[in-house]
Amino acid sequence: MGKKLTSRSEDYSKWYNELVVKADLAENSGVRGCMVIKPYGFAIWEKMQAQLDKMFKETGHENAYFPLFIPKSYLSKEASHVEGFAKECAVVTHYRLKNAEDGSGIVVDENAKLEEELIVRPTSETIIWDTYRKWVQSYRDLPILVNQWANVVRWEMRTRLFLRTAEFLWQEGHTAHATEKEALEEAEQMMHVYAEFVENYMGVPVIKGTKTESERFAGAVETYCIEALMQDGKALQAGTSHFLGQNFAKAFDVKFANREGKQEYVWATSWGVSTRLMGALVMTHSDDNGLVLPPNLAPIQVVIVPIYKGLEQLDAISEKVDPLVKELRAKGISVKYDKRDTHKPGFKFNEYELKGVPVRLAVGQRDLENGTFEVARRDTLEKESVKADEVIEKIETLMKDIQENIFKKALDFREERITMVDTYEEFKKVIEEKGGFVSAHWDGTTATEDKIKEETKATIRCIPLNAELEEGRCMVTGNSSTQRVLFAKAY
Amino acid sequence: MGKKLTSRSEDYSKWYNELVVKADLAENSGVRGCMVIKPYGFAIWEKMQAQLDKMFKETGHENAYFPLFIPKSYLSKEASHVEGFAKECAVVTHYRLKNAEDGSGIVVDENAKLEEELIVRPTSETIIWDTYRKWVQSYRDLPILVNQWANVVRWEMRTRLFLRTAEFLWQEGHTAHATEKEALEEAEQMMHVYAEFVENYMGVPVIKGTKTESERFAGAVETYCIEALMQDGKALQAGTSHFLGQNFAKAFDVKFANREGKQEYVWATSWGVSTRLMGALVMTHSDDNGLVLPPNLAPIQVVIVPIYKGLEQLDAISEKVDPLVKELRAKGISVKYDKRDTHKPGFKFNEYELKGVPVRLAVGQRDLENGTFEVARRDTLEKESVKADEVIEKIETLMKDIQENIFKKALDFREERITMVDTYEEFKKVIEEKGGFVSAHWDGTTATEDKIKEETKATIRCIPLNAELEEGRCMVTGNSSTQRVLFAKAY
């Protein structure tokens, strides 16, 4: 296991980086900014994918697949879109390598230069809307409700495992509608789907809202988002859903004949969550001993560790454990019985604590005699002795309790860190010293937003949905405002 | 639906291309050689993925994810590997675009040139073995049994939907072992897993074997393969599993301490199947009316079409159909009840025939009176009237029957097209006129293999596994041979 983790209070950022690597979630690769997602980390992502995919299908969406490459000219068709992505994209210029004539090795073959450069997709609106043009003729072809699971590339200069990587995995929904109203409803619906997933499966509480103009997706008319709070008091955008208006339909000339036979431009949405959620999961719940995983997403929900001397004792323990494993699996609970004889129980305890396994059972000689198991829960580190015939019920209860408890703990943490302020002085003090979300009045201008960002590094995370209207004055300019918005420093 | 499909006898290749597009499986995109997999096609691929993934996990494999990009220098480390892939790879040279100074649009920013070019992965052995070096220290770290679902790019000049595309989706297993024996067993096991999947789920019979040296994967010591036969008499390689020896371990310096504490190089395998399987599925079973899908992979297994005049009749039909739909779904059968009033029954019949839905139920006024359904099976186009209380049983039987029947039909077709020949004259005649597999003696040299390929376009598809040894003479050179091999023209 190597030495102990750096603690959160000592260096939160270092704690995170160490934890992701030590818990076998991911590691850096030999390719700048690109990560390797290790099997244990990928197993969590697979569980996330499976649940999200189910929720997308329940809301009427189908999956499809579009090209990895985007011709440069496509990207340029939507003005604000190219503005947003041109500065950080991987460009394919050639399609062949060859042996250097001077024998110095393999080089790019200059005779194999592409006529038009291809961009590795940073997001797929352009290639998808170029395709939708062929799919849509009449209102009968609408809506198109399509999702894609894919890798995308954004050439970030400063990267961190899961939180900001050059390549990441995500899903991107791209829908086409006959009316503005329907598209708006779709964009809002998907924000709610994301919130439901993040809260009920990841156990991470979120605030729903919309982005200000300067924080909007490049090409969107409105961006809905869900915002979470990490343990260091910084916010993390956990998912976004965009109402794109007719911007991409106009850029790619996607029209349909409405019921009256008149040609209209199609209305669009797009929405996505990514492997960034893995970072949010780690940073919300984990502690100085390692990961804390929600039972709903843990690849191993229960681990059983035998404590024994000699094979005879192990056999006696296995006789008790094997049927339990079977019963738990029949109930859909994923169990690992770790009887490796190459490692001591204490080593195993540390390993599963580090890896965030929600429930650990230990069973030794005394438990055998008493007919009990020692049951430990990862979230609170509490242990108790449970009678063998009550252990399944106990585990089932713990699965629910732990899921609820870590959500509640994160919610309490966040609620304590939403501070309402009325002056800019107070704002700066809270942002600097306490962190978390700060609820304040703002005059609605990008100029003020930029000034605040420059002076405090805090940005407007969202204009909360369904927040109460309240007459007030912008804390910076004193101009009138009708609603508080949420500021925070963010990942 | 547009006009009828080109028939297979008229132009097999055109029939295939039209069918893939008209049945909504895939279409060409605006990016040369890259396809769009449409929702209906992707739903079949998802079913393939789900089943394969289950079989991989049952054989002890876990999923992980490795970078899309491979530094040029990595590719060069294994000599025959770079030889195999350098001529057809997409090369990333820059990481930023900018506005041209002369206002002519968006151009590559020459100030953002990469120090080392990155290759879009054509396969991931190099980046993965660079990673495994960090994962393996001792025999306790072995085996590593990892699979990846990913997109890869090979810059093919002549592309065809599913069969040969610049970008395709696949899975690639990459395993690391302490002994040669274990690695060989793994490579062979995965060939068997592939064969089981392709035969039992896709309904496509395959021949298992090994590749000759010239047909082997670039960097492999032995390549196991499964070969299928299409309706035009051409073979299609449906999956390969490679024993890589210690080639990649040596190229990337991956050693482990064995039980005696001695350093040894690790033994490797890799194995993959791709969206090419979609092409094999289409070409094996489909007919001049459209797709024929195996029930085990059909996104819609049963479609129900009401035949009615006016809403009152439709309501009466729905009263009978709705509970049936519910019952079938409870049994895990995917059903679509198509009561769209925008299309006539005849149109719908053609549509589902084209899309290969295994079973179609129709119900009209007379069926209502008689308490029956008209049940049609897609594979034989047979129809019969079935009593309402027997229809579920009938459907369950048909699911099995159709699955078995299409396999048997394909098997009979193939068995009729394995021809044993002893002279080169006969060989050329069979390859030209009859097609299919030709079983013949060959002297084991690449020179003879090349000559045959040049003169007849036929290649050695495989050296069949467990074939009888038989003394013979090479049909071309007359040199001695101990086993017949299988030749065919191939996709």
Interface residues (C-beta under 8 A of the other chain):
Chain A: E27 S29 G30 V31 C34 M35 V36 I37 K38 P39 F42 A43 W45 E46 E62 N63 A64 Y65 F66 P67 L68 F69 I70 P71 K72 Y74 L75 S76 V82 A86 K87 E88 C89 A90 V91 V92 T93 H94 Y95 R96 L97 K98 G105 I106 V108 E117 L118 I119 V120 I127 D130 T131 K134 R140 V146 A150 N151 V153 W155 E167 L169 T342
Chain B: E27 S29 G30 V31 C34 M35 V36 I37 K38 P39 F42 A43 W45 E46 E62 N63 A64 Y65 F66 P67 L68 F69 I70 P71 K72 Y74 L75 S76 V82 A86 K87 E88 C89 A90 V91 V92 T93 H94 Y95 R96 L97 K98 G105 I106 V108 E117 L118 I119 V120 I127 D130 T131 K134 R140 V146 A150 N151 V153 W155 E167 L169 T342
